[in-house]
Amino acid sequence: MSVLAIFKKELRSYFTSPVAYVVLTMFALLSGYFFYSLLTFFSLNSLQASFNPAFAQSLNATEWIVRPCCVTSR
């Protein structure tokens, strides 16, 4: 029970200072930038695939946008 009380106290003190909001804002901006750049890259490649149908076979939005952080080499 004391761990939960300490956790609540620390979390409350963290969000009363501007540090938490700066960290969360930076995280949101960086995540948005990376998502936008991947989405733009996919959009340009899908436009190229409309001119070259052979390229469209490997075009998958899930693998290009959502999955880049989870790909492991085997």
C-alpha positions as CSV (number, residue, x, y, z in Angstrom):
1,M,0.0,0.0,0.0
2,S,2.9,2.4,0.7
3,V,4.3,1.9,-2.8
4,L,1.0,3.1,-4.3
5,A,1.0,6.2,-2.0
6,I,4.6,7.0,-3.0
7,F,3.7,6.5,-6.7
8,K,0.8,8.9,-6.5
9,K,2.8,11.5,-4.6
10,E,5.7,11.3,-7.2
11,L,3.3,11.4,-10.1
12,R,1.4,14.4,-8.7
13,S,4.7,16.3,-8.0
14,Y,5.9,15.5,-11.5
15,F,2.8,17.0,-13.2
16,T,2.8,20.1,-11.1
17,S,6.2,21.1,-12.6
18,P,6.6,22.2,-16.2
19,V,9.2,19.5,-16.9
20,A,6.5,16.8,-17.5
21,Y,4.7,19.0,-20.0
22,V,7.9,19.8,-21.9
23,V,8.8,16.1,-22.1
24,L,5.4,15.1,-23.2
25,T,5.3,17.9,-25.8
26,M,8.7,16.9,-27.2
27,F,7.6,13.3,-27.4
28,A,4.4,14.2,-29.2
29,L,6.2,16.5,-31.7
30,L,8.9,13.9,-32.5
31,S,6.3,11.1,-32.8
32,G,4.2,13.2,-35.1
33,Y,7.2,14.2,-37.2
34,F,8.3,10.6,-37.7
35,F,4.8,9.4,-38.5
36,Y,4.3,12.3,-41.0
37,S,7.6,11.5,-42.7
38,L,6.8,7.8,-43.0
39,L,3.3,8.6,-44.3
40,T,4.7,11.1,-46.9
41,F,7.3,8.5,-48.0
42,F,4.6,5.9,-48.4
43,S,2.4,8.3,-50.3
44,L,5.1,9.2,-52.7
45,N,5.9,5.5,-53.3
46,S,2.2,4.7,-53.9
47,L,2.2,7.4,-56.5
48,Q,5.2,5.9,-58.2
49,A,3.5,2.5,-58.0
50,S,0.5,3.8,-59.9
51,F,2.9,4.3,-62.8
52,N,4.8,1.1,-62.4
53,P,2.4,-1.8,-61.4
54,A,5.2,-4.2,-60.6
55,F,6.2,-2.0,-57.7
56,A,2.7,-2.1,-56.2
57,Q,3.0,-5.7,-55.2
58,S,5.3,-4.9,-52.3
59,L,3.3,-1.8,-51.3
60,N,1.7,-2.4,-47.9
61,A,0.8,0.5,-45.6
62,T,1.1,-1.6,-42.4
63,E,4.6,-2.8,-43.1
64,W,5.8,0.7,-44.2
65,I,4.2,2.9,-41.6
66,V,3.2,1.0,-38.5
67,R,5.9,-1.8,-38.4
68,P,9.3,-0.1,-38.9
69,C,10.2,-0.1,-35.2
70,C,9.4,-3.8,-34.8
71,V,11.3,-5.3,-37.6
72,T,14.2,-7.6,-36.5
73,S,16.9,-9.1,-38.7
74,R,16.9,-12.8,-38.9
